[in-house]
C-alpha cells in the first residue's frame, strides 16, 4: 500500500475509542485478515491511485492545489493569519446509485417546502388542519406578514435551496437542516472543481466524474422562468450587499457566469410600482432580482429603516406583480429548526408520500415533557438555537462545563421556543491530508437544488465541508475547517464523460473581480495579482455543518414527547394541489430547446464579459454603476447579508 495511509488505522482506532458513537468512515469498510484497510466500492479507483503515491507525491499535488488558488488570489484570513483557502486534495466520492436516491429525496423535500411556504403565506391549510401550530409560525423571526399573498408568476418561492446532510454511524444520510432563504456556498463547489480538474485531471477520466457545468444555465433558467407575466425577455440581476460581504465573490462569480448585472441597492430605484437600475445609458427596468441580501435589509419601507443594502419600494413592486424576488421574501420560516421537525409530517400531508431522506431526531423544547427530558440529559445532548447558524449559540453537552450547562438550563427555561435538542453524533469521516499525513476527519454535505417550476434539478455532488483539527465536529471555515471537491461517479461506461466534459468552462473561466473585496477577519479575500487576471475567490457559505454534530443516537426510541425524526407518526393527508403555472402570453411559443437556451446563455456570458471589460477600461468614479464603496462602518456583517458558515 505504500506509506500514504500509514497511521490511518491507528488514528481510526484512537478516534473510535474516544467517540460517543464510532463514526462511519466513507473510504474504508474496515481491515482484512492481514490488517490491510479495505476500501469501499465507491472509493476503489481513488484508493488505488492514492495508494501508489508517496507522502511526497501527494503533498506535491496538495501544494499544486494551494498554488492554483494563490495564483487566482484566493487566500483566507484565519485568526489574523493569511492562508491559502483550505481545499483538501482527497475528494469525497459518492456512487451514482446512492446519489440517485439522494437526488429523489432532495427533490421531494424541495417540493414539500415549496407547498408549505405557499400554504403558510396563503390559505394556511396546514395550520387549520392541525399539522403545525399557528403559534409556531407566528413566533418565527423569519415569518413576514408583508409577504402574504406575494407569489411569483410560476408559483415558485424556492429557486435555489441548500439542504444540509450528515451521514450517521450506520452510513445513513440524514437531513440536518434546510436552507431556502439565501443559501450560499456554490462558489466553493465551482472553484474546487476547477482547481481539482487542473491538479488531478487523470482521475476525472478514470473515475467518470459527473459534471457540474450546468449550474449557471439551470439557475438563469429558473430565474427567467419566474419573471412577471407577459415578460418574454426578462432583465435579471444579482443583488449583493457589497464588497465587504463575506460571500461577495460568489455573487460576482454567478453574475458573470450567467452574463447578468451585479448590482447593489444604490443601483436600484422604484417608480410607478416598478424596479429600475441605473446604468450609463439611463434607467433600465428590472424584472427578476436574485437577491443575496437578507429579508430585513431588502426594503427600508417595510423592514429595517436604516438599511442601505436594498431599495425602498421593492416589496410594493413585488406585491403588484412587477418584479420577482428570488428566493422569495419570508422563506426563512422554513429554515427555522423547529419547523424542520415537522417536515416528515408535512411531506406526508402535501405529497402523500413517505419521506425518503430521514431527519435527525430532534426534541421540541416547547413541549413540557420534552423540555424536562432534555434538562435531565443536558450532559448528553447538543442544544441549538432555532434560528442559529455558523455554530453560534450551540452547546455540545458532553464537552460543556458545568457552568455552561447551568447557563444553558436558564436559557431553555426562559425561552423553550427558541431552542431544539438533538443527540450527539460523530459525523462520518473521510481521509484528509493534514500535517501528520492522511487522517480521518469529519465532514458533512450541502447539495444545491434549482427549481424552475417544471423541474427540480440537483447539482451532482455539492459542498463537502471538512473539520481539519482532530476530533473537531464543527466544520465551518471560521473555526479552521476546509472543503473537499464532491465527486458523483458513474459506473456505466455509457455515462463516461471526457476529462473536460463539464469542467471545460471552468478551466477557461476567469472571473472579473475589479471590485476587489477589502480584507476582513473571517472572510475569504481577493488579492489581485498584476501578473494575471484576478480569479476565483470563495465567499463564506451559510452554515452547512456549522452545527453538524447532531444526529440520532444508535437505537434511540421514538417518543411522543421525545426526538422528532423519520419515525414520527403519519399525519392527515390532503390532496396535492397543482402549483399555478404562468399563463403563456399571447403569441408565446413553446419553451426554447436546450440547445437554444445554451446558445443564449453563452451569448449573455459573452455580453457580460464585454460589459465588465468596458467597465474596467473606463474610470469607475464617473460611472453611476460604481459609486464609492460602503464605508467600513456601514458595511454589512455576514449576518446582515447571508448566514455565516
Protein Blocks (a to p, Z undefined) as FASTA:
>chain_A
ZZmlgoklmmmmmmmmmpmbacddfkbgbdcfkopacddfklmmmmmmmmmpcfklmmmm
mmmmmmmmmmnopacdeehiacdddddfbdcdddfklmmmmmmmmmmmmmmmmmmmmmmm
mnommmmnopacfklmmmpmkbcfklgoiacfkopablbccddddddfkopacdfbdcfk
lgghjlmmmmmmmmmmmmmmmlmmmnopacfklmmmmmmmmmmmmpcehiabdcdddddf
bjklmklmmmmmmmmmnopacddfklpcceehiacdddfkbpcddfbdcdfbdfklmpmm
lmcfkbckbcghklmmmmnopaccdddehklmmmpmklmmmmmmmmmmmnopacfbdcdd
dddfkbmklmmmmmmmmmmmccddfkbghhioiacfklpcfklmmmmmmmmmmmmmlpcc
dddddddddddddfklccddddddddddddehjaccddehiaddddfbghiabfcfklop
acdddddddfbfklpccfkgojlmmmmpccdffbgcdddehiacddddfkbccddddddd
ehehklmmbccdehiacdfklccdfkbccdddddddddddddddehiacdddfklmmmmm
mmmmmmmmmmmmmmmmpcfklpmklccdddfklpccfklmmccZZ
